[in-house]
Amino acid sequence: MPDRPTRTDYLQSLERGLAVLQVFSKDHARLTLSDVARLAGITRATARRILLTLEHLGHVRAEGRLFSLTPRVLSLGFGYLSSLNLWEVAQPYMEQLVEQTHESCSAATLDLPDIVYVARVPTRRIMTIALGIGSRLPAHSTSMGRVLLADLPDAELDAFLATGPFAAATERTTTDPEELRTAVRQVREQGWSMVDQELETGLRSISAPIRGADGRTIAALNLAAAAPRIGLDELRGQFLPPLLTTADQISLAFRHSGRR
């Protein structure tokens, strides 16, 4: 494991630059200098220098007083996706699963406190949240998040749980750290996770791990369904078996691709 950076190794300017990029989102697509400074927790002078640098590099554009991201910023994430190679390996299996179940299928990795979508094959729109590659959702309230949390070493899981209580997206969301620990322990024992309307009312999902050559979970695979249409027993009885099969197929294909 790499040594932790010392104060002399740590580049605060890089940290602030990345923080500026991360304040832009669907809800904050165009921001003023003051908005960026406030959301990133930095001074206006620092925000101005960073934005001008990012504009010079082509990652940000300025239109009057408003700043927005450019498509070039996608290059910062494509290196990770191409090195992971998950989409290329998983796509045909995910498409088969969607054709079989007629439900949306996604894959995500863990970047605490969130999961990050790295592959997705949608069907009909069942969520109010628009999801795509790079979308982030809270790990604690998603079935994929719990599959990924279940593979963490105990010390890392303890550290994450210590940041609770967690935000409630619905009245069903597990917010208590000890209740979440119990849920994660159950996922470890059974090898899959099912979440019922904890992220969004009317949405149920079920997830399974995608494993690398060393047996560790490298990503989670899920199926999401509308609660009024798909009951919990049906989700577990009819959707879990093909989901587990597909996750195993992707895991095997991923190992054969030479990736770890």
Number of C-alpha atoms within 10 A of each C-alpha: 3 4 5 8 9 8 8 6 8 11 11 10 11 11 10 17 18 13 18 20 19 12 18 18 13 8 7 13 12 18 19 16 17 17 17 26 20 14 15 19 13 15 13 15 11 14 23 15 12 20 22 16 14 19 17 11 12 14 20 20 18 16 9 7 10 15 21 19 20 14 9 11 15 12 11 10 11 12 11 11 17 11 9 16 15 23 16 12 19 23 18 13 16 27 17 15 22 19 12 11 16 15 20 22 26 24 28 28 24 24 14 15 17 18 26 23 22 22 22 21 18 19 13 9 13 16 15 9 10 9 15 15 16 17 15 18 22 20 22 31 26 28 29 35 27 31 31 31 27 24 19 16 9 11 9 12 15 13 10 16 19 12 10 14 13 18 13 16 16 13 12 15 21 22 18 15 18 14 12 21 18 11 18 24 17 15 22 17 9 9 14 24 27 24 22 22 20 22 25 19 17 16 20 24 26 25 31 30 29 28 20 20 15 9 11 14 21 20 25 27 29 30 28 24 26 18 17 9 9 16 14 16 9 11 19 16 11 12 24 20 11 15 25 19 14 20 25 16 16 24 25 16 17 22 16 13 12 9 13 15
